[in-house]
Amino acid sequence: MTTRTIVFDSPFLLGFEHTRHLIERAAKAAGDSYPPYNVEQLADDRLRITLAVAGFAPDQLHVTVENRQLIVAGRREAEGERTDGTGYLHRGIAARGFIRTFVLADGMEVDDATLEHGLLHVDVVRPEPEVTVKRIPIRTAG
């Protein structure tokens, strides 16, 4: 039996349980290889995720954000059997559905999604956070 040491299990790091779960979710998602994708840095505050989704129509693709997780899903109806005697001799183009997930950091927002030539581009931005200062009043005891 192997035990894994996770840096977030340190007693000096309080409140990082959520971060640990995010890392575990990302590691699980990294094991899936379909559909292939690229992540491109467009600017300091902008990323583009491009997925190869040839054969999918826009109504067969869904891009959602839930709990700081970007979810891209594709569903295609199974092709019925042909009755005219024609059909595939070889079928190497994947026709299966997929779900691909990406964990978003705090403040990251999905800006746009575009389907172009069999590639789905999802643009993610990080708007500049507002600088806020909160003064904490000091009470006296007694």
C-alpha positions as CSV (number, residue, x, y, z in Angstrom):
1,M,0.0,0.0,0.0
2,T,1.4,3.4,-1.0
3,T,0.5,6.6,0.8
4,R,0.6,9.9,-1.0
5,T,1.9,12.9,0.7
6,I,0.0,16.0,-0.4
7,V,1.6,19.3,0.3
8,F,-1.9,20.7,1.3
9,D,-2.0,18.2,4.3
10,S,0.4,20.4,6.2
11,P,-1.0,21.8,9.5
12,F,0.4,25.2,8.5
13,L,-1.8,25.5,5.4
14,L,-5.3,26.1,6.7
15,G,-8.4,26.2,4.5
16,F,-6.7,24.7,1.4
17,E,-8.9,21.6,1.2
18,H,-10.8,23.1,-1.7
19,T,-7.5,23.6,-3.6
20,R,-6.5,20.0,-3.0
21,H,-9.8,18.8,-4.5
22,L,-9.3,21.1,-7.5
23,I,-5.8,19.6,-8.1
24,E,-7.1,16.1,-7.8
25,R,-10.0,16.9,-10.3
26,A,-7.5,18.4,-12.8
27,A,-5.2,15.3,-12.5
28,K,-8.2,13.0,-13.2
29,A,-9.2,15.1,-16.3
30,A,-5.7,15.1,-17.7
31,G,-5.8,11.3,-18.2
32,D,-8.5,11.6,-20.9
33,S,-7.1,12.3,-24.4
34,Y,-10.3,12.8,-26.5
35,P,-10.8,15.2,-28.1
36,P,-7.3,16.6,-28.5
37,Y,-6.9,20.2,-27.5
38,N,-4.5,23.1,-27.3
39,V,-4.2,25.9,-24.6
40,E,-2.7,29.1,-26.0
41,Q,-1.7,32.3,-24.1
42,L,-3.1,35.2,-26.2
43,A,-2.2,38.0,-23.7
44,D,-1.3,38.3,-20.0
45,D,-5.0,38.2,-19.1
46,R,-6.4,36.0,-22.0
47,L,-6.2,32.2,-22.8
48,R,-7.7,30.3,-25.7
49,I,-8.6,26.6,-25.4
50,T,-9.0,25.0,-28.8
51,L,-10.6,21.5,-29.1
52,A,-10.6,19.4,-32.3
53,V,-14.3,18.6,-32.7
54,A,-14.6,17.7,-36.4
55,G,-18.0,16.4,-37.4
56,F,-19.8,18.1,-34.5
57,A,-22.5,20.7,-35.3
58,P,-22.9,23.7,-33.0
59,D,-26.1,22.3,-31.5
60,Q,-24.2,19.1,-30.5
61,L,-21.7,21.0,-28.4
62,H,-22.2,22.6,-25.0
63,V,-19.9,24.9,-23.1
64,T,-20.8,25.5,-19.5
65,V,-19.1,26.8,-16.3
66,E,-20.1,25.3,-13.0
67,N,-18.2,25.6,-9.7
68,R,-15.1,27.2,-11.3
69,Q,-15.0,24.3,-13.8
70,L,-15.3,24.8,-17.5
71,I,-17.1,21.9,-19.1
72,V,-17.1,21.3,-22.8
73,A,-19.4,18.4,-23.9
74,G,-20.2,17.0,-27.3
75,R,-23.0,14.5,-28.1
76,R,-23.8,13.0,-31.4
77,E,-26.6,10.7,-32.3
78,A,-25.7,7.2,-33.3
79,E,-26.0,6.7,-37.1
80,G,-28.7,4.2,-38.0
81,E,-27.9,1.2,-40.1
82,R,-28.2,1.8,-43.8
83,T,-30.8,-0.2,-45.8
84,D,-29.5,0.5,-49.3
85,G,-26.4,-1.8,-49.0
86,T,-23.9,1.1,-48.6
87,G,-21.8,1.7,-45.5
88,Y,-18.4,2.2,-44.1
89,L,-15.6,-0.1,-45.1
90,H,-13.4,1.5,-42.5
91,R,-14.4,4.0,-39.8
92,G,-11.5,5.8,-38.2
93,I,-13.1,9.1,-37.4
94,A,-14.3,9.1,-33.9
95,A,-18.1,9.6,-33.6
96,R,-18.3,9.2,-29.8
97,G,-19.5,11.9,-27.4
98,F,-17.1,13.5,-24.9
99,I,-16.9,15.6,-21.8
100,R,-13.7,17.6,-21.3
101,T,-13.2,19.7,-18.2
102,F,-10.8,22.5,-17.2
103,V,-10.5,23.9,-13.7
104,L,-10.6,27.7,-13.7
105,A,-8.7,29.8,-11.2
106,D,-10.6,32.4,-9.1
107,G,-11.5,35.4,-11.3
108,M,-11.2,33.5,-14.6
109,E,-14.3,33.9,-16.9
110,V,-15.3,32.3,-20.2
111,D,-15.6,35.2,-22.7
112,D,-16.5,33.5,-25.9
113,A,-16.9,30.2,-27.8
114,T,-16.5,29.9,-31.6
115,L,-16.8,26.8,-33.9
116,E,-14.6,27.2,-37.0
117,H,-13.4,24.6,-39.4
118,G,-13.9,21.7,-37.0
119,L,-12.2,23.5,-34.1
120,L,-14.0,24.9,-31.1
121,H,-12.2,27.9,-29.6
122,V,-13.1,28.9,-26.0
123,D,-11.7,32.2,-24.9
124,V,-11.0,32.6,-21.2
125,V,-10.1,36.0,-19.6
126,R,-9.0,37.2,-16.2
127,P,-10.4,40.7,-15.7
128,E,-8.3,43.0,-13.5
129,P,-9.5,42.7,-9.9
130,E,-10.7,45.8,-8.1
131,V,-8.3,46.8,-5.4
132,T,-10.1,47.0,-2.1
133,V,-8.8,47.9,1.3
134,K,-10.7,46.8,4.4
135,R,-9.8,48.5,7.6
136,I,-10.4,46.2,10.6
137,P,-11.4,48.1,13.8
138,I,-9.4,47.3,16.9
139,R,-11.5,46.8,20.0
140,T,-10.2,47.0,23.5
141,A,-10.9,44.1,25.9
142,G,-12.7,44.7,29.1
